[in-house]
């Protein structure tokens, strides 16, 4: 078994406190990084950075929750509009426009019209279901945002 001896000594990683940095410089750095927290104990720069990072993450979660709530509210409004459009069309198909009734007692036109009404009713119901689901999701994200907001304050 052969041992290979390197001609250059191992270098410390950048930012690593290797032997090349004197002890008094390391202590001075640590003192400069240490800050006093609200409770009075000293907090090193590392833990302070972790706290800042956690706060940033929390803020990011809050913004994301608010954005998604707004997105779902928008979807719900669009679905509601589409359902209303279907209902309006049903109204047009069922009401008489000044002339006495819509056709006779039977025939192809009446069958087509009733089929159209049924189809539109089904579509309207589907859009209303979608709107309801979107409202639920929006409410869920709003609750999440409120929870995060409460935790932050």
Order of alpha helices (4+ residues) and beta strands (2+ residues): alpha-beta-beta-alpha-alpha
